[in-house]
Amino acid sequence: MLDQTKVPLLEAMNSYASDGVIPFHTPGHKMGKGIHPLFQEAVTAKALKLDLADMAELDDLHEPHGPIKEAQDLAADLYGADYSYFMVNGTTGGIYSMILTLAGPGDKLIIPRNSHRSIIGGIILSGAIPVFMQPEVDNDLGLAMGVTPETVAESLKQHPDAKGVLLINPTYYGVATDLKKIVDIAHSQDIPVIVDEAHGPHLKFSPRLPMQALDAGADIVAQSTHKIIGAMTQCSLVHCRKDRIRVPRLKAMLQLVQSTSPNYILMASLDVARMQMATAGRTLIERAVDLANQARREINKIPGLYCFGNEKAGNPGVFRIDPTKVTVTVKGLGITGAEAEQILRHQYKIQVELADIYNILFLITIGDSEQEVQALVAALKDLAATHQGSHDVSALPEICQAGRYPALPKQIISPRDALFGNTCRVPFADAAGKICAEIVTFYPPGIPILCPGERITQEIINYCHVLQNAGLHISGPEDYLLKTIKVVD
């Protein structure tokens, strides 16, 4: 083990800022002296002095050999990777780099249908062909769960020429599949496994959580270090093992998708977040799990609400549950998740992580305490008492009531060919049978309903209208109202 109490990048930045240097380099505000007073009030003078550029003594993210390399080596040591890399454009950039490392134009990549839109973006950038796997669906919750090992095995049987298998661990709602078994299946055919572990940078630090992807044997993993633990927004880590990954190619792809002017404050927050987890992570994450379980117990006592937990483990696609994702099903109150989100925000000053038709999601992190959990439970109790039976959910269309997802659309041409080919715009209501040329996503959670190259069905059109009427936000298409859609001409 390396000395995990060190923060080499932050130490180098502090040393530079305190050395009395007269800067004739970027950024133009010159260590805060040129910043407008409005922003000076919002950010401390010390932070502005640390907004620095890639001078020799501060290292270069793209060719690190000094404090950035030391900080990345400490992250690899902590998480059990051969190499770890700092990302300052989120896990989206990490996912792009992972896909580009394994797949190029025409290569197949096996992925779950409930993948984040960033995965579809990586598919488009690489020119790869997605082979979609259908995740299991919990109809009572209206939620996609994980893909089963059997589904992965069947996909590999049908597509033995695939360049890799991409998995999610855990889902946005905290559901983890049997990752170890799936990795073993893929590796038995010498196929590498990519894992979108955006919602799992904390899994390493409690035995009560699902296994982290690296410990399950995954080859390359991206984690959003800002989602549960203490890095700033936009910070992420990419970890890899070298056996099945061409590390020089990965480094080249990281350079391709990362800014040439990375923000050093963001990178320093990654350095410090790693140190915090190394020195106090187990205590912090165990407390978060305790708080989440306490919240779950209290919420399940409230009439009309349901918060799923370990009782779902063992169902198809559900191997383990991450309890720090507190999903509350509100359909028993006769309101939608989107309505519950608005009520909680404006009447109780409680902001959810996301809302869908049936559910609202709360994240319990290292920043929460007993006080926040008590406030959440009190608000939900009052919400249930005040709004129970106030709205007839049965008025929603049958597709919503059944909790069904529409059938997977058929991929006709590659996403890249659809996006960059000849296109035209048609009314969405009349688009059945046409080939989609853009991504249609309801966000959060950012899972595409339509991808470029797929044939639009009437069932999907109806389903999108259901989600719109339920108040969910559309992201992806140029016409954000989805009155029209771009299709292949």
C-alpha positions in Angstrom: 0.0 0.0 0.0 1.1 3.5 -0.8 0.8 6.3 1.7 -2.9 7.1 1.3 -2.8 10.1 3.6 -0.9 12.1 1.0 -2.6 14.5 -1.5 0.3 15.2 -3.9 -1.6 17.3 -6.4 -3.2 19.6 -3.9 0.2 19.9 -2.1 1.9 21.0 -5.4 -0.9 23.5 -6.1 -0.7 25.0 -2.7 3.1 25.3 -3.0 2.8 27.1 -6.3 0.1 29.5 -5.1 2.1 30.5 -2.0 5.4 31.0 -3.8 4.7 34.6 -4.9 4.8 33.8 -8.6 3.8 36.6 -11.0 1.7 34.7 -13.5 1.9 35.4 -17.2 -0.1 32.3 -18.1 -3.7 31.2 -18.3 -6.3 31.6 -16.9 -6.7 35.2 -17.7 -8.1 36.2 -14.3 -4.5 35.7 -13.0 -5.2 33.9 -9.7 -8.3 35.8 -9.0 -7.1 39.4 -9.6 -9.2 39.8 -12.7 -12.4 38.1 -11.5 -15.5 40.3 -11.3 -16.6 41.1 -7.7 -19.8 39.2 -8.1 -17.9 36.0 -8.5 -15.3 36.9 -5.9 -18.2 36.9 -3.4 -19.1 33.4 -4.5 -15.7 31.8 -4.5 -12.9 32.2 -1.9 -9.7 34.0 -2.8 -7.8 30.8 -2.0 -9.8 28.8 -4.5 -9.2 31.4 -7.2 -5.5 31.2 -6.6 -5.7 27.5 -7.2 -7.3 27.8 -10.6 -4.1 27.1 -12.3 -2.7 25.8 -15.6 -0.4 22.9 -16.5 3.0 24.3 -15.5 5.9 21.8 -15.2 5.7 21.6 -11.4 1.9 20.9 -11.5 2.2 18.2 -14.1 0.2 17.5 -17.3 -3.0 15.4 -17.2 -2.3 14.0 -20.7 1.3 12.9 -20.0 1.6 12.8 -16.2 4.9 12.2 -14.5 4.7 14.3 -11.3 2.0 15.0 -8.8 -0.9 14.0 -11.1 0.7 10.6 -11.7 1.3 10.2 -8.0 -2.3 11.0 -7.3 -3.6 8.6 -10.0 -1.3 5.8 -8.7 -2.8 6.3 -5.2 -6.3 5.9 -6.7 -5.2 2.7 -8.5 -3.7 1.4 -5.2 -6.9 2.1 -3.3 -9.3 0.6 -5.7 -7.2 -2.3 -6.8 -6.6 -1.3 -10.4 -3.4 -1.6 -12.5 -4.0 2.0 -13.7 -6.4 4.7 -12.7 -7.0 8.0 -14.6 -8.6 11.3 -13.6 -11.5 12.5 -15.6 -12.7 16.1 -15.5 -15.6 15.9 -18.0 -17.6 13.4 -16.0 -18.1 9.7 -16.4 -19.5 10.5 -19.9 -15.9 11.1 -21.0 -14.8 8.0 -19.3 -17.4 5.9 -21.0 -16.4 7.4 -24.4 -12.8 6.5 -23.8 -13.6 2.9 -22.7 -15.8 2.2 -25.8 -13.2 3.8 -28.1 -10.5 1.7 -26.6 -12.3 -1.6 -27.5 -14.5 -0.9 -30.5 -14.2 0.8 -33.9 -16.4 1.2 -37.0 -18.5 -1.9 -37.5 -17.3 -3.7 -34.3 -20.0 -5.2 -32.1 -20.5 -4.2 -28.5 -23.0 -6.0 -26.3 -24.8 -3.6 -24.0 -28.0 -3.5 -21.9 -30.9 -1.6 -23.3 -31.2 0.5 -20.1 -27.8 2.1 -20.7 -27.2 5.8 -20.1 -27.3 8.0 -23.2 -23.5 8.5 -22.8 -23.0 4.9 -23.8 -25.0 5.5 -27.0 -22.9 8.6 -27.6 -19.7 6.4 -27.3 -21.2 4.0 -29.8 -21.8 6.8 -32.2 -18.3 8.2 -31.8 -16.7 4.8 -32.3 -18.9 3.7 -35.2 -19.6 0.5 -33.3 -22.7 -1.6 -33.7 -24.7 -2.0 -30.5 -26.1 -5.5 -29.6 -28.8 -4.7 -27.1 -29.7 -7.0 -24.2 -33.1 -6.7 -22.6 -32.9 -6.2 -18.8 -35.4 -7.8 -16.5 -38.3 -5.5 -15.6 -40.1 -5.2 -12.3 -43.7 -4.4 -13.4 -44.9 -3.4 -10.0 -42.2 -0.7 -9.8 -42.1 0.1 -13.5 -38.3 -0.2 -13.4 -35.7 -2.0 -15.5 -33.4 -4.1 -13.3 -30.2 -5.8 -14.4 -29.5 -8.3 -17.2 -29.1 -11.9 -16.1 -26.0 -14.0 -16.7 -28.2 -16.2 -18.9 -29.0 -13.2 -21.1 -25.4 -12.3 -21.4 -24.4 -15.9 -22.3 -27.1 -16.1 -25.0 -25.9 -12.7 -26.5 -22.3 -14.0 -26.6 -23.5 -17.2 -28.2 -25.3 -15.3 -30.9 -22.4 -12.7 -31.3 -19.1 -14.5 -30.6 -17.3 -11.8 -32.6 -18.3 -9.0 -30.1 -15.4 -6.9 -29.0 -16.7 -6.6 -25.5 -19.6 -6.7 -23.0 -20.7 -3.5 -21.3 -22.6 -3.7 -18.0 -24.1 -1.3 -15.4 -23.1 -1.8 -11.7 -25.4 -0.7 -10.0 -28.3 0.9 -11.9 -29.4 4.4 -11.1 -31.9 2.8 -8.7 -29.2 0.7 -6.9 -29.8 -2.7 -8.5 -26.8 -4.9 -9.1 -26.8 -8.1 -11.2 -24.5 -11.1 -10.6 -21.5 -9.3 -12.0 -18.9 -11.9 -11.0 -20.7 -14.6 -12.8 -21.2 -12.5 -15.9 -17.5 -11.5 -16.0 -16.5 -15.2 -15.7 -18.8 -16.0 -18.7 -17.3 -13.3 -20.8 -13.7 -14.1 -19.8 -14.2 -17.8 -20.7 -14.5 -16.5 -24.3 -11.6 -14.0 -23.8 -14.0 -11.1 -24.2 -13.3 -8.0 -22.0 -15.9 -6.5 -19.8 -16.6 -2.7 -19.5 -18.5 -1.5 -16.5 -20.4 1.8 -16.2 -20.0 2.1 -12.4 -21.1 5.8 -12.3 -23.2 5.1 -9.3 -20.7 2.8 -7.5 -17.5 4.7 -6.4 -18.5 3.8 -2.8 -19.0 0.0 -3.2 -15.5 -0.8 -2.2 -16.0 0.5 1.3 -18.8 -1.7 2.9 -19.5 -5.4 2.8 -23.2 -4.5 2.9 -23.0 -3.1 -0.6 -22.8 -4.9 -4.0 -19.3 -6.0 -5.1 -17.4 -3.3 -7.0 -16.7 -4.1 -10.6 -12.9 -4.4 -10.3 -13.3 -7.0 -7.5 -15.6 -8.9 -9.7 -12.8 -9.1 -12.4 -14.0 -6.4 -14.8 -11.4 -5.1 -17.2 -12.2 -1.4 -17.4 -14.5 0.7 -15.2 -15.7 4.3 -15.0 -16.9 5.7 -11.6 -18.6 9.1 -10.9 -16.5 10.2 -7.9 -18.9 13.1 -7.3 -22.2 11.1 -7.0 -21.9 9.5 -3.6 -18.4 10.4 -2.3 -16.7 13.8 -2.0 -15.2 15.0 -5.3 -16.7 18.0 -7.1 -19.3 17.7 -9.8 -17.8 16.6 -13.2 -15.1 14.4 -11.5 -14.7 10.8 -12.4 -12.2 7.9 -12.4 -11.4 5.4 -15.0 -9.8 2.2 -13.7 -8.3 -0.6 -15.8 -6.6 -4.0 -15.6 -3.9 -4.5 -18.3 -4.5 -8.2 -19.2 -7.3 -7.6 -21.8 -7.0 -3.8 -22.3 -4.4 -2.1 -24.6 -3.3 0.5 -22.1 -1.5 2.7 -24.7 -4.7 2.9 -26.7 -6.7 3.7 -23.6 -4.4 6.6 -22.8 -4.7 7.8 -26.4 -8.5 7.7 -26.2 -8.4 9.5 -22.9 -6.4 12.3 -24.5 -8.9 12.4 -27.4 -12.0 13.0 -25.1 -10.4 15.1 -22.4 -9.9 18.9 -22.4 -6.4 20.2 -23.1 -7.0 22.7 -20.3 -8.2 20.6 -17.4 -9.4 22.3 -14.3 -6.9 21.8 -11.5 -9.4 22.5 -8.7 -11.5 19.5 -10.0 -8.5 17.3 -10.2 -7.5 18.3 -6.6 -10.9 17.4 -5.4 -10.4 13.9 -6.9 -7.1 13.7 -5.1 -8.6 14.7 -1.8 -11.8 12.5 -2.2 -9.5 9.5 -2.7 -7.6 10.4 0.4 -10.8 10.8 2.4 -12.1 7.4 1.3 -8.8 5.7 2.0 -8.6 7.1 5.5 -12.2 7.3 6.6 -14.2 5.7 3.8 -15.4 2.7 5.7 -16.8 4.7 8.5 -18.4 7.3 6.2 -20.1 4.7 3.9 -21.2 2.5 6.8 -22.9 5.5 8.3 -24.6 6.3 5.0 -25.8 2.7 4.7 -27.2 2.9 8.3 -29.0 6.2 7.6 -30.4 4.8 4.3 -31.7 1.7 6.0 -33.2 3.8 8.8 -35.0 5.9 6.2 -36.2 2.8 4.4 -37.7 1.3 7.5 -39.6 4.6 8.4 -40.8 5.2 4.9 -42.3 1.7 4.7 -44.4 2.5 7.7 -46.2 5.3 5.8 -49.5 4.2 4.2 -49.4 4.5 0.4 -45.6 4.5 0.1 -43.2 1.7 -0.7 -39.4 1.7 -0.6 -37.9 -1.5 -2.0 -34.8 -3.1 -0.5 -33.2 -6.5 0.1 -36.6 -8.3 -0.4 -36.1 -7.9 -4.1 -32.7 -9.7 -4.1 -33.1 -13.0 -5.9 -35.7 -11.7 -8.3 -34.6 -11.9 -12.0 -31.9 -9.4 -12.7 -31.5 -8.5 -9.0 -28.5 -10.0 -7.2 -27.8 -7.3 -4.7 -29.2 -4.0 -3.7 -27.3 -0.8 -2.9 -29.4 0.6 0.0 -28.0 4.1 -0.3 -30.3 4.5 -3.3 -33.7 5.1 -1.6 -36.4 4.6 -4.2 -39.9 5.5 -3.0 -42.9 4.3 -5.1 -45.7 6.9 -4.8 -48.4 5.4 -7.0 -50.2 4.2 -3.9 -50.9 7.9 -3.2 -52.6 8.4 -6.5 -49.9 10.7 -7.8 -47.0 10.4 -10.2 -43.4 10.6 -9.3 -43.1 13.9 -11.2 -46.0 15.4 -9.2 -44.4 14.2 -5.9 -41.1 15.8 -6.9 -42.8 19.2 -7.4 -44.7 19.0 -4.2 -41.6 18.0 -2.1 -39.5 20.8 -3.7 -42.0 23.6 -3.3 -43.8 22.7 -0.1 -41.1 21.0 1.9 -37.8 22.2 0.3 -36.8 18.6 -0.3 -35.2 18.0 -3.7 -35.2 14.4 -5.2 -32.4 13.0 -7.4 -34.9 11.9 -10.0 -38.6 11.2 -10.6 -40.3 8.8 -13.0 -43.9 7.8 -13.5 -44.2 5.8 -10.3 -41.1 6.6 -8.2 -38.9 9.2 -6.7 -35.2 8.6 -5.8 -33.2 9.9 -2.9 -29.4 9.5 -2.6 -28.0 9.0 0.9 -24.3 10.0 0.8 -21.4 10.8 3.1 -22.8 14.3 3.3 -26.0 13.3 5.1 -26.8 13.0 8.8 -29.7 12.0 11.0 -31.1 15.5 10.7 -31.6 15.3 6.9 -33.1 11.8 7.1 -35.6 12.9 9.7 -36.6 15.9 7.6 -37.1 13.6 4.6 -39.2 11.1 6.5 -41.3 13.9 8.0 -41.9 15.4 4.6 -43.0 12.1 3.1 -45.4 11.4 6.0 -47.0 14.8 5.5 -47.1 14.3 1.7 -48.9 10.9 2.2 -51.4 12.4 4.7 -52.1 15.4 2.5 -52.2 13.9 -1.0 -53.4 10.4 -0.6 -56.2 9.7 -3.2 -56.1 13.1 -4.7 -55.4 11.9 -8.2 -56.6 8.9 -10.1 -53.6 7.1 -11.5 -55.9 4.7 -13.3 -56.5 7.6 -15.7 -53.0 7.1 -17.1 -52.9 4.9 -20.2 -52.7 1.2 -20.0 -49.1 1.0 -21.0 -48.2 3.0 -17.9 -50.5 1.1 -15.6 -49.0 -2.2 -16.6 -45.5 -0.9 -15.8 -44.4 -2.2 -19.2 -41.6 -0.9 -21.3 -42.2 -0.9 -25.1 -40.7 -3.8 -27.1 -37.1 -3.1 -28.2 -37.1 -1.4 -31.6 -35.3 -3.1 -34.4 -31.8 -1.7 -35.3 -31.9 -1.1 -39.1 -28.6 0.8 -39.6 -25.7 1.7 -37.4 -26.3 4.7 -35.0 -23.4 6.6 -36.7 -24.8 6.1 -40.2 -28.2 7.3 -39.1 -26.9 10.3 -37.3 -24.7 11.5 -40.2 -26.8 10.3 -43.1 -29.4 12.2 -45.1 -32.3 13.1 -42.8 -35.6 15.0 -42.7 -38.0 16.0 -40.0 -41.5 14.5 -39.7 -44.3 14.8 -37.1 -43.5 12.5 -34.2 -47.2 11.2 -34.1 -46.8 10.1 -37.7 -43.3 8.6 -37.5 -44.2 4.9 -37.0 -42.2 2.8 -39.4 -39.5 5.4 -40.0 -35.8 5.1 -39.0 -34.9 7.4 -36.1 -31.9 9.7 -36.7 -31.5 11.1 -33.1 -31.6 10.0 -29.5 -34.8 10.3 -27.6 -34.3 10.2 -23.8 -36.3 11.1 -20.8 -33.9 12.5 -18.3 -33.1 11.6 -15.6 -32.3 8.8 -15.6 -31.0 9.3 -19.2 -31.9 5.9 -20.6 -32.7 6.2 -24.3 -36.1 5.1 -25.6 -35.0 5.5 -29.2 -31.5 5.5 -30.6 -30.3 6.5 -34.1 -30.8 3.7 -36.6 -33.8 2.1 -34.9 -37.2 1.7 -36.4 -39.9 3.8 -34.6 -43.0 1.9 -33.6 -46.4 3.1 -32.7 -45.9 1.5 -29.2 -42.9 3.7 -28.6 -44.8 6.8 -29.8 -47.6 6.1 -27.4 -45.1 5.4 -24.6 -43.3 8.7 -25.1 -46.6 10.5 -24.9 -47.3 8.8 -21.6 -44.0 10.0 -20.2 -44.6 13.5 -21.5 -48.1 13.7 -20.0 -46.6 12.4 -16.7 -44.4 15.5 -16.6 -41.0 13.9 -17.4 -38.4 16.0 -19.2 -37.2 15.1 -22.7 -33.6 15.3 -23.6 -31.8 14.5 -26.9 -34.0 15.4 -29.9 -33.6 18.8 -31.5 -37.3 19.4 -30.9 -37.4 19.1 -27.1 -41.2 19.1 -27.2 -41.1 16.0 -29.4 -43.7 17.4 -31.8 -41.4 16.4 -34.6 -38.5 14.0 -34.9 -35.5 13.6 -37.3 -35.6 10.5 -39.4 -33.5 8.9 -42.1 -34.6 10.3 -45.5 
